[in-house]
């Protein structure tokens, strides 16, 4: 069985096409993976900054609330003390 040179050349060319296409797909996948990795890194960085800002705002709000609560308790205690003093004086006057 004789195989002609033309047939051999055709077989070689036809087998080379899928290999070339496979290499092209491989480079596309590599580029896409690289882009995805970069995008993930950027997103993580932005998320980290946003989380840090939120934590700072929460800390500030907590400090402000604690100051206001402390002031309210102090005023309430002072007012209650004055009322108790008045009640004590009235009781003392009533006993006399």
C-alpha positions, 0 to 999 in steps of 0.5 A: 500500500503506497501512501503518497506525499500529498496524503502525508502532507494533508494528514500532517496539516490536519493534525497541526490545526487542533494543536494550534487551536488548543494552544490558543485556548490555553493562553486565553484561559491563562489570561482570564485566570490572571484577570480574575485573580487581579479583580479578586485582589482589588475587591478584597482590598476595597472590602478591607477598607470599607470594613475598617471605615465601618469599624471606626464609625461604630467605635465613634458612635459607641464612645458618643453613646457611652458619654451621653448615657453617663451624663444622663445617669449622672443627671438622673442620680443628682435629681433623685438625690434632691427629691430624696432630700426633699422627702426626708425634710418633709418627713422630718417636719411632719415628725416634729 
